[in-house]
Every structure is written in C-alpha cells, then in structure tokens.
Amino acid sequence: KQEVTQIPAALSVPEGENLVLNCSFTDSAIYNLQWFRQDPGKGLTSLLLIQSSQREQTSGRLNASLDKSSGRSTLYIAASQPGDSATYLCAVSPYGGATNKLIFGTGTLLAVQP
Amino acid sequence: EPEVTQTPSHQVTQMGQEVILRCVPISNHLYFYWYRQILGQKVEFLVSFYNNEISEKSEIFDDQFSVERPDGSNFTLKIRSTKLEDSAMYFCASSEGPGGPRYYGYTFGSGTRLTVV
C-alpha cells in the first residue's frame, strides 16, 4: 500500500532564505508526482507536476526533483517570501486502480518571517 | 485560467440531513473526482467518475454517498444522512483526457467546508 510522508511537518524561515521540502513514498510504481500549495481553509493550488520519466520541473522560484527509484522528491523554494507561507502537499498517482487517484502526504506547514 | 468551481463554500447541516455539494469542472475535462480532508488530516480520495459512471471508489464512499453529472456541466456529491464524522472540507477535482491525470495532473476547486452539528 502506497504511503507518502513529508518532512519536516513544519518549518519557519526568515525571508530571503532558500529552503527544501522533502517528500518520500514507499512504492516507486507511480505515473507522476504533483506538488500543491494549500492556504488556510482554502483549496489546493497545483504548483508542479513531474512525470515518472522526468527528473525535475521548474516554475519561477520553485524547482521540484524526482528520484523514483529511491522514492523521494524535493521541492526547492528560492529566495523565500512571506507570501510563500502556506502548507505544501505532495501527492503521487500510483499504478493500478482505474483512474489514477492521488495519494497525499501530510504536508509541510511553511512560515516565512518578514 | 480555467477553474473548478465549488458551491457552497461553507455548509452547516444537522445530523441526519441530506446535503448536496456542487462542482462545475473545467469544460473540456473528462475525469472528475471528489476528495475530502478532515481537519488536521490528509487529503483522502473518495471517488472518481469517467464516461458517466463511477470508475473507482474508496472504502469511505459507502452507500450514504452518491455522485451525479446531471447536465453535462455540474458534478455533484450527495450525502444522504449526514453524520458528525462527515464534517470535513470536500474538494472537487478534474483532469483532461485522453490519459487524464496520468499526463495532465489535477485541477482542484477551492472546496466546500461541511459542518455537521
């Protein structure tokens, strides 16, 4: 059974710092991995989608890597800003099943201090 | 940018009452999903819907739950007799095809917060 874990559970950094969020999954048989942002009481905003054949994806100050064989992904945020404060979720789409459901991690709560 | 729209944003209902949560997926998407997030817990898969029928459902999605796509644009989740433990944020999501989320990932709505009292 696929399990997704995110470390750390919470992180507080000063503005301007570069930071890395970690995601690990137990079964490497996945189609893709997606990183989301969730603001308090709000929906999920897709940040980056990495296909299983890809190693990384970049969007602006965000860079996500995927090492499928070791079951790990990282989300790198450069030059963090207070507006980056949110919960970051990773989710994998495992092989099997009829319609590629997502299995989510518990999230990392990020606070960027001005 | 196209959005998945959910209504209402917040619903309070009495235990035992029926509720219908509504979603308008992105118009050219073919795969539709409901997920839920109990406060402080992981986002969990409930059900997927493709080609006008349920494709997959989780153990959570028991006989109290049903989904419909009544008119080609709306996608609804009905809970027949709500329980206290149904209190959660419910998210609708959609993905385009062919291949759906395998290639395109998901777009989520902003959620409906359901409170059962």
Interface residues (C-beta under 8 A of the other chain):
Chain A: Y31 N32 Q34 F36 G41 K42 G43 L44 T45 S46 L49 Q51 L89 A91 S93 G97 A98 T99 N100 K101 L102 I103 F104 G105 T106 G107
Chain B: Q6 Y31 Y33 Y35 K42 V43 E44 F45 S48 Y50 S55 E56 S58 M89 F91 A93 S95 G100 P101 R102 Y103 Y104 G105 Y106 T107 F108 G109 S110 G111 R113
